[in-house]
Amino acid sequence: MAGGISADCGAEVLQRKLLLRLERARTRLAVVIASESKATTPESWRKYRETETRMRRCVKGLRAGSRMGGLDSDPWRWALEALSGLTDPVDGDAYQSDAQRLCRRLAEILEVLEKR
């Protein structure tokens, strides 16, 4: 698998890797939002805050040792791959800001993690 995630990687290792990548993505989101702060609409601010809150809750659960839904590591592996792909250009509407695209992609990742 890409991103250094082997098939035999244990749940504990996956959990640590996921925590690290979520924290990096959260920092990246904060930087992108700050760089676009003057051009941000109230609706976009609401979406950014909602995504950041969901990320904080997910990170907190991982730090507390929560398995976020059990031993099924497929969603974790998918999330790790998706998070490592955030450095690549994001497909989407050319008129959307980087923050909007990043926020939308993070929301997709969080949706999968929260269901597990």
C-alpha positions in Angstrom: 0.0 0.0 0.0 1.1 3.6 -0.6 2.2 5.8 2.3 4.0 3.0 4.1 0.9 1.2 5.4 1.5 -2.5 5.2 -1.3 -5.0 5.3 0.1 -6.6 8.5 0.2 -3.3 10.4 -1.5 -3.8 13.8 -4.4 -1.7 15.1 -2.2 0.1 17.6 0.3 1.2 14.9 -2.6 2.2 12.6 -4.1 4.2 15.4 -0.8 6.1 16.0 -0.3 6.8 12.3 -3.9 8.0 11.9 -3.5 10.3 14.9 -0.3 11.8 13.5 -1.8 12.3 10.1 -5.1 13.8 11.5 -3.0 16.3 13.6 -1.0 17.3 10.5 -4.2 17.7 8.5 -5.8 19.8 11.2 -2.8 22.1 11.3 -2.9 22.3 7.5 -6.6 23.3 7.6 -5.9 26.0 10.2 -3.1 27.5 8.0 -5.2 27.4 4.9 -8.2 29.0 6.7 -6.0 31.7 8.1 -4.5 32.5 4.7 -8.1 33.0 3.3 -9.6 34.6 6.3 -10.5 38.0 4.7 -12.3 36.4 1.8 -14.2 33.8 3.9 -18.0 34.0 4.0 -19.9 33.3 7.2 -21.2 30.0 5.8 -17.7 28.9 5.0 -16.5 29.8 8.5 -19.4 27.6 9.9 -18.2 24.7 7.7 -14.6 25.2 8.7 -15.5 25.3 12.4 -17.6 22.2 12.1 -14.9 20.2 10.3 -12.3 21.4 12.9 -14.6 20.3 15.7 -15.1 16.9 14.2 -11.3 16.5 13.7 -10.7 17.5 17.3 -13.2 15.0 18.5 -11.6 12.3 16.4 -8.1 13.1 17.5 -9.3 13.2 21.1 -10.8 9.7 20.7 -7.6 8.4 19.3 -5.5 9.9 22.0 -7.8 8.4 24.6 -7.2 5.0 23.1 -10.6 4.6 21.5 -10.6 2.2 18.7 -13.3 4.3 17.0 -15.6 1.5 16.2 -13.7 -1.7 16.8 -11.0 -3.8 15.3 -12.0 -3.3 11.7 -8.9 -1.6 10.3 -10.1 -1.2 6.7 -11.6 2.3 7.3 -8.4 3.3 9.2 -6.2 2.2 6.3 -8.4 4.0 3.8 -8.3 7.2 6.0 -4.5 7.0 6.2 -4.2 6.7 2.5 -6.7 9.6 2.0 -4.9 11.8 4.5 -1.5 11.1 2.9 -3.1 12.2 -0.4 -4.0 15.6 0.9 -0.7 17.0 -0.2 -1.6 16.2 -3.8 -3.7 18.7 -5.8 -7.4 18.2 -5.1 -9.8 17.8 -8.0 -12.8 20.0 -7.9 -14.4 23.3 -8.8 -11.7 25.7 -9.9 -13.6 28.5 -8.2 -13.5 26.8 -4.8 -10.8 28.0 -2.4 -8.1 25.6 -1.1 -9.8 25.8 2.3 -13.1 24.7 0.9 -11.6 21.8 -1.0 -9.5 20.7 1.9 -12.5 21.0 4.3 -14.7 19.0 1.9 -12.1 16.2 1.6 -11.5 16.1 5.4 -15.3 15.8 5.9 -15.4 12.8 3.7 -12.5 11.2 5.6 -14.1 12.0 9.0 -17.5 10.6 7.8 -15.8 7.2 7.3 -14.0 7.3 10.6 -17.0 8.3 12.6 -19.1 5.4 11.2 -16.6 2.9 12.5 
